[in-house]
Amino acid sequence: MSAAGRQPSSSELFLTARSRAAGIPAPVRRRIALRHPAWLSVFASLMLCALGVYTMSLTTGYDSAGLGAYGKKQLALLVVALGAALFAAVPHYRLIGRGIPAMIVAVLGALVLLLIPFVPEFLVTPRNGSRRWINLVVMDFQPSELAKVVYVLAIAYYLRYRKNYRTLRGLIPPAVITFVPMGLVLVEPDLGTALLFLPALFAMLIAAGAKLKHLAAVVVVAMVVAPAMYPLLQPHQQARINAVLKQMTGDTAATGDNINYQGLKAQTLIGAGGVAGMGDTKSRAVVHFNRLPEDHNDMIFAVVVNRFGLLGGLVVMGLYLLWLLGATLTAAMCKDPFGRLLVVGLSAMVAAQVIVNIGMNIGVLPITGMTLPFVSYGGASLVVAFLMTGLIVNVAMRRPALLTRQSFEFDDDE
């Protein structure tokens, strides 16, 4: 009989039961599976990154050749990102879970450091009024990017063997865990990244078996309270929201040369791409003379569609769906509650970020400085995106342990 189909012996059952009774953690060494659905996510990640490197070359000038400065640097950062993915995939995710308290302290400390006004500017340099980056000489480190991963780890670890979140009162602890990093990121200010924590929280709660009527009640209350939060936003954040509303009503005359300039330029590039896109040389010229701010970073989706058209945009979205398919199948196969919630949370984080970025490029959402995962230029964004992929591979290649507890099975009356 194969190892996969072998039934545990009586001695194995006895030792496992005795270990549990003694409070000894279950062994983390398991058979490694090399055939798993997470390879879909790996493939999609590499294809998106390759597309991003090429697209960055289109932003370097209409008469330039080669990858350009951004593309070359992104390739160098890709080596670091792949190392981060390998680092996340090798140790068992349960071992990673034991280090979560230390990770939380480190990330919260970094987020607080950004907000201390007397920190030297060579270490924390404000950009456009925001304090988001710590200078590490070789690259800028954005603590909010790493905070997304640590947050998902923390919530997954908290929910893994509980069921108190199936009551309204039980939703308070995960909400508190969420609002601490979310509040610190919001103060930077970085509204876009701060809002990513909420979809991840709701996705993990749903996967963990939280009652939908309780979550629906929370959403209704949030929608009622949301308008009262508008005065608390920064002036430029309010202006971004107003610009989108004006754009939707066709009133762009007053904002086309200021707050709505970037959004309208992005939509111009997207519209010029048509269905099949432009040739390489023509696209370089159009991108160069259009002068879209952050065309290599937050607004790179507009450049992709300009070069490859609507079909290219659909291919990009298809690659993200492929990434999510690999992650979803991994979560479905995983019987360990911590591993399953970890994959669900990371998937929700990436999906929300993609939706926000594409939405602000096509003009249906306010521009928030949100990068497009794997495609946009940026060291922290790229490294963290591949770190997420590595964690998904980590979960996918571990088979359930002996006598694994069933994940989140509740009766309707519980």
Secondary structure, DSSP 4 states (H G I P E B T S, - for coil): --TTTPPPPHHHHHHHHHHHHTTPPPP---PBPS--THHHHHHHHHHHHHHHHHHHHTTS-TT--SSHHHHHHHHHHHHHHHHHHHHHHSS-HHHHHHTHHHHHHHHHHHHHHHH-TTS-TTTS--BTTB---EE-SSSEE-HHHHHHHHHHHHHHHHHTT--GGGSTGGGHHHHHHHHHHHHHHHHTT-HHHHHTHHHHHHHHHHHTT--HHHHHHHHHHHHHHHHHHGGGS-HHHHHHHHHHHHHHTT--TTTTTTTTHHHHHHHHHHHHHTTT---HHHHHHHHHHHT-TTTTTTTHHHHHHHHHHHHHHHHHHHHHHHHHHHHHHHHHH--SHHHHHHHHHHHHHHHHHHHHHHHHHHTSS-------TTTS--HHHHHHHHHHHHHHHHHHTBPPPTTPPPSS---TT-
